[in-house]
């Protein structure tokens, strides 16, 4: 993976409800401006700071580097905006778990310095591409992108959904479950993992398809190679949803069909050499326990 070019156009996005994010965003903006870098702030965050900003989509088209300040939800929002863009994402955790972050709040300045100097390498994260084919002549919705996962589920809380699933050119039958999760490698450690799916290293391109709370004991995850697509048809009579990264939703009705596959576009993310994938699993998710607990 190549080293990141030294950025000149910096975008800052952040979680609006966190006072620490607002403080650090203002401090960071002022500090970078003194270095004669061009700084722009996401519109809603800028408004909270008493400034004028721009929509995140416009920032993603413009910037060399986007710095996200907040938790994993902020990273997912920024990642979807940066999909297919030339700029690089630097996610810094000023929130809760921060599994997707490259650095913690205490390392913000060091992480920014590494990004500006080109010290950290750039990794590519593959997302999930979705399209919806309407059964009743409605307008099709295409090119939805999720960095972590796309989920087909009932629009009613705790209601099971009935789905017809096909993959690799074969009908896989009738699935009754809380939903069906299609995750990227990066997203394999999120909802899919909680539903019993495998952990996949983020540099391995794979589509992880996991039923959520299936009503059959034999329903297990399916890991597919790039170029493979999963087709999901809603056969429940009630309303359903296609949810992208737990944030954006598309309404579905009976016989609507969703196609899920690995996206051809990627998100360029700065990788912290002191925060490798397996160490993050240990520190954030408690993977494999600890030496103290094992003895």
DRENVO-42491 format. One record per residue (C-alpha): residue number from 1; residue in one letter; x, y, z negated. Coordinates in Angstrom, 2 decimals, padded with zeros to 5 digits. Each point is the difference from the previous one (the first is absolute). Layout:
N
<pt><k>NUM</k><r>a</r><east>X</east><north>Y</north><up>Z</up></pt>
...
// end
This chain:
295
<pt><k>1</k><r>x</r><east>000.00</east><north>000.00</north><up>000.00</up></pt>
<pt><k>2</k><r>x</r><east>001.41</east><north>003.42</north><up>000.92</up></pt>
<pt><k>3</k><r>x</r><east>000.74</east><north>002.76</north><up>-002.47</up></pt>
<pt><k>4</k><r>x</r><east>-002.56</east><north>002.77</north><up>-000.08</up></pt>
<pt><k>5</k><r>x</r><east>000.88</east><north>003.20</north><up>001.91</up></pt>
<pt><k>6</k><r>x</r><east>000.38</east><north>003.07</north><up>-002.19</up></pt>
<pt><k>7</k><r>x</r><east>-003.41</east><north>001.68</north><up>-000.14</up></pt>
<pt><k>8</k><r>x</r><east>-000.71</east><north>003.70</north><up>000.40</up></pt>
<pt><k>9</k><r>x</r><east>-003.81</east><north>000.02</north><up>-000.04</up></pt>
<pt><k>10</k><r>x</r><east>-001.34</east><north>-001.19</north><up>-003.36</up></pt>
<pt><k>11</k><r>x</r><east>-003.64</east><north>-000.71</north><up>-000.87</up></pt>
<pt><k>12</k><r>x</r><east>-001.20</east><north>-000.43</north><up>-003.59</up></pt>
<pt><k>13</k><r>x</r><east>-003.19</east><north>-001.88</north><up>-000.93</up></pt>
<pt><k>14</k><r>x</r><east>-001.20</east><north>-000.92</north><up>-003.46</up></pt>
<pt><k>15</k><r>x</r><east>-002.71</east><north>-001.21</north><up>-002.36</up></pt>
<pt><k>16</k><r>x</r><east>-002.11</east><north>003.07</north><up>-000.76</up></pt>
<pt><k>17</k><r>x</r><east>-001.27</east><north>-000.92</north><up>-003.47</up></pt>
<pt><k>18</k><r>x</r><east>003.43</east><north>-000.52</north><up>-001.56</up></pt>
<pt><k>19</k><r>x</r><east>001.54</east><north>003.09</north><up>-001.60</up></pt>
<pt><k>20</k><r>x</r><east>003.48</east><north>-001.51</north><up>000.31</up></pt>
<pt><k>21</k><r>x</r><east>-000.45</east><north>-000.32</north><up>003.76</up></pt>
<pt><k>22</k><r>x</r><east>-000.98</east><north>003.67</north><up>000.30</up></pt>
<pt><k>23</k><r>x</r><east>003.01</east><north>001.08</north><up>-002.07</up></pt>
<pt><k>24</k><r>x</r><east>002.47</east><north>-002.16</north><up>001.89</up></pt>
<pt><k>25</k><r>x</r><east>-001.45</east><north>000.95</north><up>003.39</up></pt>
<pt><k>26</k><r>x</r><east>000.47</east><north>003.71</north><up>-000.74</up></pt>
<pt><k>27</k><r>x</r><east>003.49</east><north>-000.53</north><up>-001.39</up></pt>
<pt><k>28</k><r>x</r><east>000.96</east><north>-002.16</north><up>002.98</up></pt>
<pt><k>29</k><r>x</r><east>-001.42</east><north>002.49</north><up>002.51</up></pt>
<pt><k>30</k><r>x</r><east>001.96</east><north>002.87</north><up>-001.50</up></pt>
<pt><k>31</k><r>x</r><east>003.21</east><north>-002.04</north><up>-000.27</up></pt>
<pt><k>32</k><r>x</r><east>-000.12</east><north>-001.18</north><up>003.61</up></pt>
<pt><k>33</k><r>x</r><east>-000.88</east><north>003.46</north><up>001.30</up></pt>
<pt><k>34</k><r>x</r><east>003.22</east><north>001.34</north><up>-001.56</up></pt>
<pt><k>35</k><r>x</r><east>001.89</east><north>-002.46</north><up>002.19</up></pt>
<pt><k>36</k><r>x</r><east>-001.57</east><north>001.62</north><up>003.07</up></pt>
<pt><k>37</k><r>x</r><east>-002.05</east><north>-003.06</north><up>000.83</up></pt>
<pt><k>38</k><r>x</r><east>-003.45</east><north>000.42</north><up>001.52</up></pt>
<pt><k>39</k><r>x</r><east>-002.58</east><north>-001.08</north><up>-002.61</up></pt>
<pt><k>40</k><r>x</r><east>-003.72</east><north>-000.57</north><up>000.43</up></pt>
<pt><k>41</k><r>x</r><east>-002.46</east><north>-001.29</north><up>-002.61</up></pt>
<pt><k>42</k><r>x</r><east>-003.16</east><north>-002.06</north><up>000.51</up></pt>
<pt><k>43</k><r>x</r><east>-003.05</east><north>002.26</north><up>000.06</up></pt>
<pt><k>44</k><r>x</r><east>-001.83</east><north>-001.09</north><up>-003.17</up></pt>
<pt><k>45</k><r>x</r><east>003.20</east><north>-000.17</north><up>-002.05</up></pt>
<pt><k>46</k><r>x</r><east>001.01</east><north>003.42</north><up>001.33</up></pt>
<pt><k>47</k><r>x</r><east>-003.37</east><north>001.44</north><up>-001.02</up></pt>
<pt><k>48</k><r>x</r><east>000.55</east><north>-001.31</north><up>-003.54</up></pt>
<pt><k>49</k><r>x</r><east>003.33</east><north>001.84</north><up>000.02</up></pt>
<pt><k>50</k><r>x</r><east>-001.57</east><north>003.22</north><up>001.27</up></pt>
<pt><k>51</k><r>x</r><east>001.56</east><north>-000.39</north><up>003.44</up></pt>
<pt><k>52</k><r>x</r><east>-001.07</east><north>-000.69</north><up>003.58</up></pt>
<pt><k>53</k><r>x</r><east>000.56</east><north>-003.52</north><up>001.28</up></pt>
<pt><k>54</k><r>x</r><east>-000.78</east><north>-002.32</north><up>002.91</up></pt>
<pt><k>55</k><r>x</r><east>-001.93</east><north>-003.25</north><up>000.47</up></pt>
<pt><k>56</k><r>x</r><east>002.08</east><north>-003.11</north><up>-000.58</up></pt>
<pt><k>57</k><r>x</r><east>-000.48</east><north>-001.16</north><up>003.60</up></pt>
<pt><k>58</k><r>x</r><east>001.54</east><north>003.24</north><up>001.30</up></pt>
<pt><k>59</k><r>x</r><east>002.88</east><north>-000.33</north><up>-002.47</up></pt>
<pt><k>60</k><r>x</r><east>000.67</east><north>-003.56</north><up>001.16</up></pt>
<pt><k>61</k><r>x</r><east>000.31</east><north>001.15</north><up>003.61</up></pt>
<pt><k>62</k><r>x</r><east>002.34</east><north>002.85</north><up>-000.98</up></pt>
<pt><k>63</k><r>x</r><east>002.34</east><north>-001.25</north><up>-002.71</up></pt>
<pt><k>64</k><r>x</r><east>003.32</east><north>-001.82</north><up>-000.02</up></pt>
<pt><k>65</k><r>x</r><east>-000.56</east><north>-001.05</north><up>-003.61</up></pt>
<pt><k>66</k><r>x</r><east>-003.21</east><north>-000.36</north><up>-002.01</up></pt>
<pt><k>67</k><r>x</r><east>000.37</east><north>-000.17</north><up>-003.78</up></pt>
<pt><k>68</k><r>x</r><east>-002.95</east><north>-001.55</north><up>-001.83</up></pt>
<pt><k>69</k><r>x</r><east>-000.38</east><north>000.79</north><up>-003.70</up></pt>
<pt><k>70</k><r>x</r><east>-002.43</east><north>-002.21</north><up>-001.89</up></pt>
<pt><k>71</k><r>x</r><east>-000.94</east><north>-003.65</north><up>-000.30</up></pt>
<pt><k>72</k><r>x</r><east>-000.53</east><north>-002.74</north><up>002.56</up></pt>
<pt><k>73</k><r>x</r><east>-003.24</east><north>001.56</north><up>001.23</up></pt>
<pt><k>74</k><r>x</r><east>001.92</east><north>003.11</north><up>001.04</up></pt>
<pt><k>75</k><r>x</r><east>002.57</east><north>-002.17</north><up>001.80</up></pt>
<pt><k>76</k><r>x</r><east>-002.77</east><north>-001.78</north><up>001.92</up></pt>
<pt><k>77</k><r>x</r><east>-001.58</east><north>003.29</north><up>001.07</up></pt>
<pt><k>78</k><r>x</r><east>003.36</east><north>001.35</north><up>001.14</up></pt>
<pt><k>79</k><r>x</r><east>000.92</east><north>-003.30</north><up>001.67</up></pt>
<pt><k>80</k><r>x</r><east>-003.15</east><north>-000.10</north><up>002.12</up></pt>
<pt><k>81</k><r>x</r><east>000.70</east><north>003.57</north><up>001.14</up></pt>
<pt><k>82</k><r>x</r><east>003.62</east><north>-000.86</north><up>000.86</up></pt>
<pt><k>83</k><r>x</r><east>-000.78</east><north>-003.17</north><up>001.97</up></pt>
<pt><k>84</k><r>x</r><east>001.66</east><north>000.22</north><up>003.39</up></pt>
<pt><k>85</k><r>x</r><east>001.68</east><north>003.33</north><up>-000.79</up></pt>
<pt><k>86</k><r>x</r><east>003.71</east><north>000.78</north><up>000.35</up></pt>
<pt><k>87</k><r>x</r><east>000.22</east><north>001.39</north><up>-003.54</up></pt>
<pt><k>88</k><r>x</r><east>000.99</east><north>-001.99</north><up>-003.08</up></pt>
<pt><k>89</k><r>x</r><east>-001.98</east><north>-000.47</north><up>-003.22</up></pt>
<pt><k>90</k><r>x</r><east>001.61</east><north>000.39</north><up>-003.43</up></pt>
<pt><k>91</k><r>x</r><east>-002.46</east><north>-001.28</north><up>-002.66</up></pt>
<pt><k>92</k><r>x</r><east>000.75</east><north>001.10</north><up>-003.57</up></pt>
<pt><k>93</k><r>x</r><east>-002.04</east><north>-001.39</north><up>-002.87</up></pt>
<pt><k>94</k><r>x</r><east>-001.61</east><north>002.63</north><up>-002.18</up></pt>
<pt><k>95</k><r>x</r><east>-003.00</east><north>-002.20</north><up>-000.68</up></pt>
<pt><k>96</k><r>x</r><east>-000.71</east><north>-003.44</north><up>-001.47</up></pt>
<pt><k>97</k><r>x</r><east>001.45</east><north>-003.25</north><up>001.34</up></pt>
<pt><k>98</k><r>x</r><east>001.90</east><north>001.49</north><up>002.92</up></pt>
<pt><k>99</k><r>x</r><east>000.75</east><north>-003.33</north><up>001.65</up></pt>
<pt><k>100</k><r>x</r><east>000.38</east><north>001.60</north><up>003.45</up></pt>
<pt><k>101</k><r>x</r><east>002.26</east><north>002.83</north><up>-001.18</up></pt>
<pt><k>102</k><r>x</r><east>003.68</east><north>000.34</north><up>000.83</up></pt>
<pt><k>103</k><r>x</r><east>000.74</east><north>001.91</north><up>-003.21</up></pt>
<pt><k>104</k><r>x</r><east>-001.48</east><north>000.92</north><up>-003.37</up></pt>
<pt><k>105</k><r>x</r><east>-000.73</east><north>003.52</north><up>-001.24</up></pt>
<pt><k>106</k><r>x</r><east>003.31</east><north>000.26</north><up>-001.85</up></pt>
<pt><k>107</k><r>x</r><east>001.85</east><north>-000.75</north><up>003.22</up></pt>
<pt><k>108</k><r>x</r><east>-001.85</east><north>002.51</north><up>002.18</up></pt>
<pt><k>109</k><r>x</r><east>002.92</east><north>002.36</north><up>000.53</up></pt>
<pt><k>110</k><r>x</r><east>002.45</east><north>-002.84</north><up>000.74</up></pt>
<pt><k>111</k><r>x</r><east>-002.46</east><north>-001.57</north><up>002.44</up></pt>
<pt><k>112</k><r>x</r><east>-000.52</east><north>003.29</north><up>001.85</up></pt>
<pt><k>113</k><r>x</r><east>003.74</east><north>000.55</north><up>000.16</up></pt>
<pt><k>114</k><r>x</r><east>000.46</east><north>-003.50</north><up>001.43</up></pt>
<pt><k>115</k><r>x</r><east>-002.67</east><north>000.73</north><up>002.60</up></pt>
<pt><k>116</k><r>x</r><east>001.56</east><north>003.32</north><up>001.00</up></pt>
<pt><k>117</k><r>x</r><east>003.52</east><north>-001.44</north><up>000.24</up></pt>
<pt><k>118</k><r>x</r><east>-001.02</east><north>-003.11</north><up>001.91</up></pt>
<pt><k>119</k><r>x</r><east>001.35</east><north>-002.24</north><up>-002.76</up></pt>
<pt><k>120</k><r>x</r><east>-002.97</east><north>-002.38</north><up>-000.02</up></pt>
<pt><k>121</k><r>x</r><east>-000.94</east><north>-002.29</north><up>002.83</up></pt>
<pt><k>122</k><r>x</r><east>-003.34</east><north>000.02</north><up>001.78</up></pt>
<pt><k>123</k><r>x</r><east>-002.25</east><north>-003.04</north><up>-000.14</up></pt>
<pt><k>124</k><r>x</r><east>-003.09</east><north>-000.61</north><up>002.09</up></pt>
<pt><k>125</k><r>x</r><east>-003.30</east><north>-001.08</north><up>-001.52</up></pt>
<pt><k>126</k><r>x</r><east>-002.59</east><north>-001.67</north><up>002.18</up></pt>
<pt><k>127</k><r>x</r><east>-003.67</east><north>000.62</north><up>-000.69</up></pt>
<pt><k>128</k><r>x</r><east>-003.29</east><north>-001.61</north><up>001.01</up></pt>
<pt><k>129</k><r>x</r><east>-001.86</east><north>001.16</north><up>003.11</up></pt>
<pt><k>130</k><r>x</r><east>-003.78</east><north>-000.31</north><up>000.03</up></pt>
<pt><k>131</k><r>x</r><east>-002.78</east><north>000.39</north><up>002.54</up></pt>
<pt><k>132</k><r>x</r><east>-003.76</east><north>-000.40</north><up>-000.32</up></pt>
<pt><k>133</k><r>x</r><east>-002.35</east><north>-001.28</north><up>002.68</up></pt>
<pt><k>134</k><r>x</r><east>-003.59</east><north>000.95</north><up>-000.69</up></pt>
<pt><k>135</k><r>x</r><east>-002.68</east><north>-002.63</north><up>000.49</up></pt>
<pt><k>136</k><r>x</r><east>-002.90</east><north>002.37</north><up>000.62</up></pt>
<pt><k>137</k><r>x</r><east>001.32</east><north>002.43</north><up>002.52</up></pt>
<pt><k>138</k><r>x</r><east>001.53</east><north>002.42</north><up>-002.47</up></pt>
<pt><k>139</k><r>x</r><east>003.22</east><north>001.82</north><up>000.68</up></pt>
<pt><k>140</k><r>x</r><east>003.06</east><north>-002.20</north><up>-000.45</up></pt>
<pt><k>141</k><r>x</r><east>002.66</east><north>001.20</north><up>-002.43</up></pt>
<pt><k>142</k><r>x</r><east>003.55</east><north>-000.78</north><up>001.06</up></pt>
<pt><k>143</k><r>x</r><east>003.55</east><north>000.53</north><up>-001.15</up></pt>
<pt><k>144</k><r>x</r><east>-000.48</east><north>000.05</north><up>-003.74</up></pt>
<pt><k>145</k><r>x</r><east>003.33</east><north>-000.39</north><up>-001.81</up></pt>
<pt><k>146</k><r>x</r><east>000.72</east><north>-001.26</north><up>-003.52</up></pt>
<pt><k>147</k><r>x</r><east>003.50</east><north>-000.07</north><up>-001.46</up></pt>
<pt><k>148</k><r>x</r><east>-000.87</east><north>-002.55</north><up>-002.70</up></pt>
<pt><k>149</k><r>x</r><east>-003.21</east><north>-001.81</north><up>000.89</up></pt>
<pt><k>150</k><r>x</r><east>-003.35</east><north>000.02</north><up>001.73</up></pt>
<pt><k>151</k><r>x</r><east>-002.89</east><north>-001.66</north><up>-001.84</up></pt>
<pt><k>152</k><r>x</r><east>-003.39</east><north>-001.10</north><up>001.29</up></pt>
<pt><k>153</k><r>x</r><east>-002.44</east><north>-000.15</north><up>-002.91</up></pt>
<pt><k>154</k><r>x</r><east>-003.58</east><north>000.61</north><up>-001.04</up></pt>
<pt><k>155</k><r>x</r><east>-001.06</east><north>003.61</north><up>-000.52</up></pt>
<pt><k>156</k><r>x</r><east>-001.73</east><north>-001.15</north><up>-003.20</up></pt>
<pt><k>157</k><r>x</r><east>002.23</east><north>-000.41</north><up>-003.06</up></pt>
<pt><k>158</k><r>x</r><east>000.60</east><north>-003.62</north><up>-001.10</up></pt>
<pt><k>159</k><r>x</r><east>-002.10</east><north>-001.41</north><up>002.85</up></pt>
<pt><k>160</k><r>x</r><east>001.45</east><north>-002.85</north><up>002.04</up></pt>
<pt><k>161</k><r>x</r><east>000.19</east><north>000.43</north><up>003.75</up></pt>
<pt><k>162</k><r>x</r><east>-000.52</east><north>-002.61</north><up>002.73</up></pt>
<pt><k>163</k><r>x</r><east>002.56</east><north>000.18</north><up>002.82</up></pt>
<pt><k>164</k><r>x</r><east>000.88</east><north>-001.98</north><up>003.11</up></pt>
<pt><k>165</k><r>x</r><east>003.77</east><north>-000.09</north><up>000.43</up></pt>
<pt><k>166</k><r>x</r><east>002.15</east><north>-000.91</north><up>003.00</up></pt>
<pt><k>167</k><r>x</r><east>003.79</east><north>000.03</north><up>000.49</up></pt>
<pt><k>168</k><r>x</r><east>002.54</east><north>-001.37</north><up>002.48</up></pt>
<pt><k>169</k><r>x</r><east>-002.82</east><north>-000.70</north><up>002.44</up></pt>
<pt><k>170</k><r>x</r><east>-001.90</east><north>-002.24</north><up>-002.42</up></pt>
<pt><k>171</k><r>x</r><east>-003.19</east><north>000.41</north><up>-001.97</up></pt>
<pt><k>172</k><r>x</r><east>000.90</east><north>-000.33</north><up>-003.68</up></pt>
<pt><k>173</k><r>x</r><east>-003.58</east><north>-000.27</north><up>-001.14</up></pt>
<pt><k>174</k><r>x</r><east>-002.32</east><north>001.66</north><up>-002.46</up></pt>
<pt><k>175</k><r>x</r><east>001.60</east><north>001.83</north><up>-002.92</up></pt>
<pt><k>176</k><r>x</r><east>-001.94</east><north>001.02</north><up>-003.10</up></pt>
<pt><k>177</k><r>x</r><east>002.12</east><north>002.24</north><up>-002.22</up></pt>
<pt><k>178</k><r>x</r><east>000.28</east><north>003.41</north><up>-001.57</up></pt>
<pt><k>179</k><r>x</r><east>001.82</east><north>000.99</north><up>003.18</up></pt>
<pt><k>180</k><r>x</r><east>002.81</east><north>-000.76</north><up>002.41</up></pt>
<pt><k>181</k><r>x</r><east>003.35</east><north>001.80</north><up>-000.37</up></pt>
<pt><k>182</k><r>x</r><east>002.38</east><north>000.51</north><up>002.92</up></pt>
<pt><k>183</k><r>x</r><east>003.29</east><north>001.29</north><up>-001.42</up></pt>
<pt><k>184</k><r>x</r><east>003.31</east><north>001.06</north><up>001.46</up></pt>
<pt><k>185</k><r>x</r><east>003.20</east><north>-001.27</north><up>-001.57</up></pt>
<pt><k>186</k><r>x</r><east>000.18</east><north>003.18</north><up>-002.08</up></pt>
<pt><k>187</k><r>x</r><east>-003.60</east><north>-000.49</north><up>-001.07</up></pt>
<pt><k>188</k><r>x</r><east>000.48</east><north>-003.67</north><up>-000.88</up></pt>
<pt><k>189</k><r>x</r><east>000.89</east><north>001.03</north><up>-003.56</up></pt>
<pt><k>190</k><r>x</r><east>-003.20</east><north>002.02</north><up>-000.49</up></pt>
<pt><k>191</k><r>x</r><east>-003.63</east><north>-001.22</north><up>000.17</up></pt>
<pt><k>192</k><r>x</r><east>000.98</east><north>-003.12</north><up>001.94</up></pt>
<pt><k>193</k><r>x</r><east>002.36</east><north>-001.09</north><up>-002.78</up></pt>
<pt><k>194</k><r>x</r><east>-002.71</east><north>000.54</north><up>-002.63</up></pt>
<pt><k>195</k><r>x</r><east>-002.27</east><north>-002.23</north><up>002.09</up></pt>
<pt><k>196</k><r>x</r><east>002.60</east><north>-002.80</north><up>000.00</up></pt>
<pt><k>197</k><r>x</r><east>001.91</east><north>000.83</north><up>003.17</up></pt>
<pt><k>198</k><r>x</r><east>003.77</east><north>-000.39</north><up>000.51</up></pt>
<pt><k>199</k><r>x</r><east>002.68</east><north>002.64</north><up>-000.56</up></pt>
<pt><k>200</k><r>x</r><east>001.70</east><north>000.89</north><up>003.29</up></pt>
<pt><k>201</k><r>x</r><east>003.20</east><north>002.06</north><up>000.30</up></pt>
<pt><k>202</k><r>x</r><east>-000.80</east><north>003.39</north><up>001.56</up></pt>
<pt><k>203</k><r>x</r><east>002.54</east><north>-000.41</north><up>002.83</up></pt>
<pt><k>204</k><r>x</r><east>-001.75</east><north>-003.14</north><up>001.26</up></pt>
<pt><k>205</k><r>x</r><east>-002.77</east><north>000.73</north><up>002.51</up></pt>
<pt><k>206</k><r>x</r><east>-002.96</east><north>-002.16</north><up>-000.96</up></pt>
<pt><k>207</k><r>x</r><east>-003.75</east><north>000.32</north><up>-000.33</up></pt>
<pt><k>208</k><r>x</r><east>-001.25</east><north>-001.50</north><up>-003.26</up></pt>
<pt><k>209</k><r>x</r><east>-003.69</east><north>-000.95</north><up>000.10</up></pt>
<pt><k>210</k><r>x</r><east>-001.45</east><north>-000.77</north><up>-003.44</up></pt>
<pt><k>211</k><r>x</r><east>-003.60</east><north>-000.70</north><up>-001.08</up></pt>
<pt><k>212</k><r>x</r><east>-000.95</east><north>001.87</north><up>-003.16</up></pt>
<pt><k>213</k><r>x</r><east>-001.79</east><north>-002.20</north><up>-002.57</up></pt>
<pt><k>214</k><r>x</r><east>-001.17</east><north>-002.50</north><up>002.59</up></pt>
<pt><k>215</k><r>x</r><east>-002.87</east><north>-002.37</north><up>-000.84</up></pt>
<pt><k>216</k><r>x</r><east>001.98</east><north>-003.00</north><up>001.25</up></pt>
<pt><k>217</k><r>x</r><east>003.05</east><north>-001.37</north><up>-001.82</up></pt>
<pt><k>218</k><r>x</r><east>001.71</east><north>-000.79</north><up>003.31</up></pt>
<pt><k>219</k><r>x</r><east>000.05</east><north>003.63</north><up>001.20</up></pt>
<pt><k>220</k><r>x</r><east>003.62</east><north>001.14</north><up>-000.06</up></pt>
<pt><k>221</k><r>x</r><east>002.22</east><north>002.63</north><up>001.57</up></pt>
<pt><k>222</k><r>x</r><east>001.11</east><north>-000.20</north><up>003.61</up></pt>
<pt><k>223</k><r>x</r><east>003.28</east><north>001.62</north><up>001.10</up></pt>
<pt><k>224</k><r>x</r><east>000.13</east><north>000.95</north><up>003.68</up></pt>
<pt><k>225</k><r>x</r><east>002.76</east><north>001.18</north><up>002.31</up></pt>
<pt><k>226</k><r>x</r><east>000.00</east><north>003.32</north><up>001.88</up></pt>
<pt><k>227</k><r>x</r><east>-002.33</east><north>-000.09</north><up>002.98</up></pt>
<pt><k>228</k><r>x</r><east>-002.55</east><north>-002.17</north><up>-001.81</up></pt>
<pt><k>229</k><r>x</r><east>-003.43</east><north>001.46</north><up>-000.62</up></pt>
<pt><k>230</k><r>x</r><east>-002.77</east><north>-000.88</north><up>-002.42</up></pt>
<pt><k>231</k><r>x</r><east>-003.62</east><north>000.53</north><up>000.99</up></pt>
<pt><k>232</k><r>x</r><east>-002.59</east><north>000.49</north><up>-002.75</up></pt>
<pt><k>233</k><r>x</r><east>-003.73</east><north>000.14</north><up>000.74</up></pt>
<pt><k>234</k><r>x</r><east>-002.44</east><north>001.14</north><up>-002.69</up></pt>
<pt><k>235</k><r>x</r><east>-002.89</east><north>-002.44</north><up>-000.33</up></pt>
<pt><k>236</k><r>x</r><east>-001.43</east><north>001.29</north><up>-003.27</up></pt>
<pt><k>237</k><r>x</r><east>-003.22</east><north>002.00</north><up>000.44</up></pt>
<pt><k>238</k><r>x</r><east>001.05</east><north>002.74</north><up>-002.43</up></pt>
<pt><k>239</k><r>x</r><east>002.35</east><north>002.95</north><up>000.62</up></pt>
<pt><k>240</k><r>x</r><east>003.74</east><north>-000.64</north><up>000.12</up></pt>
<pt><k>241</k><r>x</r><east>003.20</east><north>002.04</north><up>000.14</up></pt>
<pt><k>242</k><r>x</r><east>003.41</east><north>-000.07</north><up>001.62</up></pt>
<pt><k>243</k><r>x</r><east>002.27</east><north>001.69</north><up>-002.55</up></pt>
<pt><k>244</k><r>x</r><east>003.49</east><north>001.25</north><up>000.92</up></pt>
<pt><k>245</k><r>x</r><east>002.52</east><north>000.17</north><up>-002.85</up></pt>
<pt><k>246</k><r>x</r><east>-002.86</east><north>000.29</north><up>-002.48</up></pt>
<pt><k>247</k><r>x</r><east>-000.55</east><north>003.59</north><up>001.19</up></pt>
<pt><k>248</k><r>x</r><east>-001.71</east><north>000.27</north><up>003.38</up></pt>
<pt><k>249</k><r>x</r><east>-003.14</east><north>-001.99</north><up>000.79</up></pt>
<pt><k>250</k><r>x</r><east>-001.92</east><north>-000.87</north><up>003.16</up></pt>
<pt><k>251</k><r>x</r><east>-003.60</east><north>-001.15</north><up>-000.37</up></pt>
<pt><k>252</k><r>x</r><east>-000.90</east><north>-003.37</north><up>001.50</up></pt>
<pt><k>253</k><r>x</r><east>-003.29</east><north>-001.77</north><up>000.66</up></pt>
<pt><k>254</k><r>x</r><east>-000.97</east><north>-003.55</north><up>000.87</up></pt>
<pt><k>255</k><r>x</r><east>001.80</east><north>-001.47</north><up>003.04</up></pt>
<pt><k>256</k><r>x</r><east>002.57</east><north>002.82</north><up>000.17</up></pt>
<pt><k>257</k><r>x</r><east>003.39</east><north>-001.49</north><up>000.76</up></pt>
<pt><k>258</k><r>x</r><east>003.33</east><north>001.21</north><up>-001.40</up></pt>
<pt><k>259</k><r>x</r><east>003.33</east><north>-000.87</north><up>001.58</up></pt>
<pt><k>260</k><r>x</r><east>003.06</east><north>000.09</north><up>-002.27</up></pt>
<pt><k>261</k><r>x</r><east>003.62</east><north>-000.25</north><up>001.11</up></pt>
<pt><k>262</k><r>x</r><east>003.44</east><north>001.39</north><up>-000.74</up></pt>
<pt><k>263</k><r>x</r><east>000.34</east><north>003.53</north><up>001.31</up></pt>
<pt><k>264</k><r>x</r><east>002.50</east><north>000.78</north><up>002.73</up></pt>
<pt><k>265</k><r>x</r><east>000.79</east><north>003.33</north><up>-001.65</up></pt>
<pt><k>266</k><r>x</r><east>002.10</east><north>000.08</north><up>-003.17</up></pt>
<pt><k>267</k><r>x</r><east>000.71</east><north>002.37</north><up>-002.88</up></pt>
<pt><k>268</k><r>x</r><east>003.63</east><north>001.05</north><up>-000.52</up></pt>
<pt><k>269</k><r>x</r><east>000.84</east><north>-000.05</north><up>-003.71</up></pt>
<pt><k>270</k><r>x</r><east>003.19</east><north>000.89</north><up>-001.84</up></pt>
<pt><k>271</k><r>x</r><east>001.36</east><north>-002.97</north><up>-001.95</up></pt>
<pt><k>272</k><r>x</r><east>001.75</east><north>000.42</north><up>-003.33</up></pt>
<pt><k>273</k><r>x</r><east>002.97</east><north>-002.45</north><up>-000.14</up></pt>
<pt><k>274</k><r>x</r><east>-000.37</east><north>-000.15</north><up>-003.80</up></pt>
<pt><k>275</k><r>x</r><east>-003.65</east><north>-001.07</north><up>000.28</up></pt>
<pt><k>276</k><r>x</r><east>-000.10</east><north>-003.22</north><up>002.08</up></pt>
<pt><k>277</k><r>x</r><east>-003.24</east><north>-001.92</north><up>000.50</up></pt>
<pt><k>278</k><r>x</r><east>000.69</east><north>-002.82</north><up>-002.46</up></pt>
<pt><k>279</k><r>x</r><east>001.10</east><north>002.39</north><up>-002.74</up></pt>
<pt><k>280</k><r>x</r><east>-003.22</east><north>001.97</north><up>000.52</up></pt>
<pt><k>281</k><r>x</r><east>-002.00</east><north>-003.22</north><up>-000.39</up></pt>
<pt><k>282</k><r>x</r><east>001.76</east><north>-000.60</north><up>-003.30</up></pt>
<pt><k>283</k><r>x</r><east>-000.29</east><north>003.52</north><up>-001.39</up></pt>
<pt><k>284</k><r>x</r><east>-003.51</east><north>000.85</north><up>001.24</up></pt>
<pt><k>285</k><r>x</r><east>-001.85</east><north>-003.32</north><up>000.07</up></pt>
<pt><k>286</k><r>x</r><east>001.93</east><north>-002.04</north><up>-002.58</up></pt>
<pt><k>287</k><r>x</r><east>000.96</east><north>-002.64</north><up>002.57</up></pt>
<pt><k>288</k><r>x</r><east>001.88</east><north>-003.00</north><up>-001.45</up></pt>
<pt><k>289</k><r>x</r><east>-000.17</east><north>001.44</north><up>-003.51</up></pt>
<pt><k>290</k><r>x</r><east>003.24</east><north>000.98</north><up>-001.74</up></pt>
<pt><k>291</k><r>x</r><east>003.00</east><north>-001.77</north><up>-001.52</up></pt>
<pt><k>292</k><r>x</r><east>-001.25</east><north>000.80</north><up>-003.50</up></pt>
<pt><k>293</k><r>x</r><east>-003.38</east><north>-001.61</north><up>000.66</up></pt>
<pt><k>294</k><r>x</r><east>001.50</east><north>-002.99</north><up>001.81</up></pt>
<pt><k>295</k><r>x</r><east>002.30</east><north>-001.09</north><up>-002.83</up></pt>
// end
